[in-house]
Amino acid sequence: MRRTLSAFGLAGALLAAAVVAPAVVAPAVSASADPQPGPERSRATDRPLVIAHRGASGYRPEHTLEAYRLAIRMGADYIEPDLVSTKDGQLVARHENEISGTTDVAARPEFAARRATKTIDGVAVTGWFTEDFTLAELKTLRAQERLPQVRVANTAFDGRFEVPTLQEVIDLARAESRNRGRAIGIYPETKHPSYFASIGLPLEEPLVTVLRANRLTHRNDPVIIQSFETANLRKLDKMIDVKLAQLMDASGRPYDFTVAGDPRTYADLASAAGLRWIASYADGVGAHKNLIVPRDAAGKLLAPTTLVRDAHRAGLVVHAWTFRAENQFLPADFRIGADPNARGDVTAEYELFLGLGLDGVFSDHPDTAVAARAGLPAR
């Protein structure tokens, strides 16, 4: 189904549906109301979205219910679970299917024999993989901070939180929508879809099953599915009518292009012609910041590209990733002091990018994005 909307948004009807619907206990028990048509967000008149990147991952271990809950409390519009599969086909939120950096699995002697080396998207990776664990086994693990040297304070929460399922993330968003009187969306990313399909655990069918069980199947529902690959988004476009976003990195190409022998790169997709092609199956793009405002070899900002303008002309919205407050992630222009882990002037970075007409930002520190958005002049 060809996408025609020019913007994503949290329609007023979504809020009503989220407030009225009871929390879902299990996929088969969902009871959200059928969505009613609502006004779409207009780029010209409304505010850009704040998308909590893996939750409030600057303050809590990423992809935990507590990170998502804190992000909502900070004012995020969407929470972002990266989705991978378990051995028994359940979708859970982890940044990667290799989990030694985000859980305590390496310290669990009962799972020592499951350490393996696998080729993921053409790269050899050694560790422990979600597809080798049942959901019940994963639930015995505990999350830990992925960047302990950068976010030392987050390590205080190591060992306290479980690995959440997609259903638990939906339940949280729905409960918080009711409690706070505003719609909170989910922005799931399908991770390594070609790889998971190659091992008999495709991500699309279980994702659509869970969304259908929760009656999250319509364009006005607070769901945006994203992927770095294109084939699975084009497949999803035929399976379900929620909004889709094509992710684009600053280098390389979609892995499904590699598999298919397609020579195009992310740079090709970021061109005006590439964006028009994306608009045939998706509603927007999630673009690496360097595709919008490049940096030189010293990390200093260069002149903006035309990506935002070209995407808007193609009928696509633009969400940029990833905004982080620490110096090491900021352009040299906005760093404060020499400590790479100290906070720089992330507000200046938001102001620069939002001033170019972005429709949303992915942020590890959603409170800083909400504050920067509040200071924007009316569009």
ABEGO torsion letter per residue (X at the ends): XBBABABBBBBAAAAAAAAABBBBABAAABABBBBBBBBBBBAAABBBBBBBBGEBAAABBBGBAAAAAAAAAAGBABBBBBBBBBAAGBBBBBABABAAAABAAAABAAAAAABBBBBBGGBBBBEBBAAABBAAAAAABBBBBABAAABAAAAAABGABBBBBAAAAAAAAAAAAAAAGBBBBBBBBBBGAAAAAAAGBBAAAAAAAAAAAAGBABAABBBBBBBABAAAAAAAAAABABBBBBBBBABEBBAAAAAAGBABBAAAAABAAAAAAAAAABABBBBBAAAABBBBAAGBBBBBBAAAAAAAAAGBBBBBOBBBABAAABBAAABBEABAABBBBAAAAAAAAAAAGBABBBBABAAAAAAAAAABBBX
